[in-house]
């Protein structure tokens, strides 16, 4: 029968994270997070512009259709304008939030890829 060696160390050994920064090929998580954070503003700006445009178009179509239906097409201009205004505001808000998230993911992914591939 085999006996266990009583001197065997089963404790978990910690590695100081600061030491890993100097290791070639090491992955720096904080650099990835910082790269993501740096891209939030530009992503939010682009998302707000695209979302506002899309929202205005969709809102204008919906507003014109809803406003013009009861009057056989009369009043559709007002409906289009009101719908476009409301859709543009909502689209801009949603697009900004989504764009900021996409910007963060893009920046973080780009940095992670650079670290992993050395490019």
Sine and cosine of phi, psi and omega as CSV:
sin_phi,cos_phi,sin_psi,cos_psi,sin_omega,cos_omega
0.00,0.00,0.60,-0.80,0.00,-1.00
-1.00,0.00,0.69,-0.72,0.05,-1.00
-0.98,-0.18,0.61,-0.79,0.06,-1.00
-0.95,0.31,0.62,-0.78,0.05,-1.00
-0.97,0.25,0.89,-0.45,-0.06,-1.00
-0.93,0.38,-0.28,0.96,-0.02,-1.00
-1.00,-0.01,0.04,1.00,-0.01,-1.00
-0.93,0.37,0.79,-0.61,-0.05,-1.00
-1.00,-0.02,0.90,-0.45,-0.02,-1.00
-0.97,-0.24,0.11,0.99,-0.03,-1.00
-0.97,0.23,0.43,-0.90,0.02,-1.00
-1.00,0.09,0.76,-0.65,0.00,-1.00
-0.99,-0.15,0.79,-0.62,0.01,-1.00
-0.99,0.12,0.53,-0.85,0.07,-1.00
-0.92,-0.39,0.79,-0.62,0.03,-1.00
-0.93,0.37,0.86,-0.51,-0.06,-1.00
-0.87,0.49,-0.49,0.87,0.01,-1.00
-0.90,0.44,-0.51,0.86,0.01,-1.00
-0.95,0.32,-0.45,0.89,-0.04,-1.00
-0.95,0.30,-0.38,0.92,-0.02,-1.00
-0.90,0.43,-0.45,0.90,-0.03,-1.00
-1.00,-0.03,-0.01,1.00,-0.02,-1.00
-1.00,0.10,0.80,-0.60,0.06,-1.00
-0.90,0.44,0.74,-0.68,-0.01,-1.00
1.00,0.08,0.02,1.00,0.03,-1.00
-0.95,0.30,0.43,-0.91,0.00,-1.00
-0.97,-0.22,0.82,-0.57,-0.01,-1.00
-0.98,-0.19,0.99,-0.16,-0.05,-1.00
-0.89,0.46,-0.61,0.79,-0.03,-1.00
-0.92,0.40,-0.56,0.83,0.07,-1.00
-0.91,0.42,-0.62,0.78,0.02,-1.00
-0.90,0.43,-0.71,0.71,0.00,-1.00
-0.90,0.43,-0.68,0.73,0.01,-1.00
-0.90,0.44,-0.61,0.79,0.05,-1.00
-0.91,0.42,-0.64,0.77,0.07,-1.00
-0.90,0.44,-0.72,0.69,0.00,-1.00
-0.88,0.48,-0.57,0.82,-0.02,-1.00
-0.93,0.37,-0.34,0.94,-0.04,-1.00
-0.99,-0.16,-0.02,1.00,-0.04,-1.00
-0.90,0.44,-0.73,0.68,-0.07,-1.00
-0.89,0.46,-0.71,0.71,-0.01,-1.00
-0.93,0.37,-0.59,0.81,0.06,-1.00
-0.91,0.41,-0.64,0.77,0.01,-1.00
-0.91,0.40,-0.64,0.77,0.03,-1.00
-0.89,0.46,-0.74,0.67,0.00,-1.00
-0.91,0.42,-0.67,0.74,0.00,-1.00
-0.90,0.44,-0.63,0.78,0.02,-1.00
-0.91,0.41,-0.64,0.77,0.02,-1.00
-0.91,0.41,-0.74,0.67,0.00,-1.00
-0.92,0.38,-0.68,0.73,0.01,-1.00
-0.91,0.42,-0.63,0.78,0.03,-1.00
-0.90,0.43,-0.66,0.75,0.03,-1.00
-0.91,0.42,-0.76,0.65,0.02,-1.00
-0.89,0.46,-0.66,0.76,0.02,-1.00
-0.91,0.42,-0.63,0.77,0.02,-1.00
-0.91,0.41,-0.66,0.75,0.01,-1.00
-0.91,0.41,-0.77,0.64,-0.01,-1.00
-0.90,0.44,-0.67,0.75,0.02,-1.00
-0.90,0.43,-0.63,0.78,0.03,-1.00
-0.90,0.43,-0.68,0.73,0.02,-1.00
-0.91,0.42,-0.74,0.67,-0.01,-1.00
-0.91,0.42,-0.68,0.73,0.00,-1.00
-0.90,0.44,-0.65,0.76,0.03,-1.00
-0.92,0.39,-0.63,0.78,-0.01,-1.00
-0.93,0.37,-0.73,0.69,-0.03,-1.00
-0.93,0.37,-0.70,0.72,-0.05,-1.00
-0.95,0.32,-0.54,0.84,-0.06,-1.00
-1.00,0.08,-0.33,0.94,-0.07,-1.00
-0.88,0.48,-0.75,0.67,-0.05,-1.00
-0.94,0.34,-0.39,0.92,-0.09,-1.00
-0.94,-0.33,0.33,0.94,0.01,-1.00
0.84,0.54,0.64,0.77,0.06,-1.00
0.98,-0.18,-0.27,0.96,0.02,-1.00
-0.97,0.26,0.63,-0.78,0.03,-1.00
1.00,0.09,0.12,0.99,-0.04,-1.00
-0.94,0.35,-0.49,0.87,0.01,-1.00
-0.88,0.47,-0.72,0.70,0.05,-1.00
-0.88,0.48,-0.65,0.76,0.03,-1.00
-0.91,0.41,-0.64,0.77,0.03,-1.00
-0.89,0.46,-0.72,0.69,-0.03,-1.00
-0.91,0.41,-0.70,0.72,0.01,-1.00
-0.91,0.42,-0.68,0.73,0.02,-1.00
-0.90,0.43,-0.64,0.76,0.02,-1.00
-0.90,0.43,-0.65,0.76,0.01,-1.00
-0.90,0.44,-0.74,0.68,-0.01,-1.00
-0.92,0.39,-0.68,0.73,0.00,-1.00
-0.91,0.40,-0.60,0.80,0.02,-1.00
-0.90,0.43,-0.67,0.74,0.01,-1.00
-0.91,0.40,-0.74,0.68,-0.01,-1.00
-0.91,0.41,-0.68,0.74,0.00,-1.00
-0.90,0.44,-0.60,0.80,0.01,-1.00
-0.91,0.41,-0.68,0.73,0.01,-1.00
-0.91,0.42,-0.75,0.67,0.00,-1.00
-0.92,0.39,-0.68,0.73,-0.01,-1.00
-0.89,0.45,-0.60,0.80,0.03,-1.00
-0.90,0.44,-0.68,0.73,0.00,-1.00
-0.92,0.39,-0.71,0.70,0.01,-1.00
-0.91,0.40,-0.69,0.73,0.01,-1.00
-0.88,0.47,-0.62,0.78,0.05,-1.00
-0.88,0.47,-0.67,0.74,0.04,-1.00
-0.91,0.42,-0.69,0.72,0.02,-1.00
-0.91,0.41,-0.62,0.79,0.05,-1.00
-0.88,0.48,-0.67,0.74,0.01,-1.00
-0.89,0.45,-0.74,0.67,-0.02,-1.00
-0.87,0.48,-0.67,0.74,0.01,-1.00
-0.89,0.46,-0.71,0.71,0.02,-1.00
-0.91,0.42,-0.70,0.72,0.00,-1.00
-0.91,0.41,-0.68,0.74,-0.01,-1.00
-0.91,0.41,-0.64,0.77,0.02,-1.00
-0.89,0.46,-0.69,0.72,0.01,-1.00
-0.92,0.39,-0.67,0.74,0.01,-1.00
-0.88,0.47,-0.69,0.73,0.02,-1.00
-0.88,0.48,-0.68,0.73,0.02,-1.00
-0.88,0.48,-0.66,0.75,0.00,-1.00
-0.93,0.38,-0.66,0.75,-0.07,-1.00
-0.96,0.28,-0.54,0.84,-0.05,-1.00
-0.98,-0.20,-0.20,0.98,-0.03,-1.00
0.96,0.28,0.37,0.93,-0.02,-1.00
-0.97,-0.26,0.00,0.00,0.00,0.00
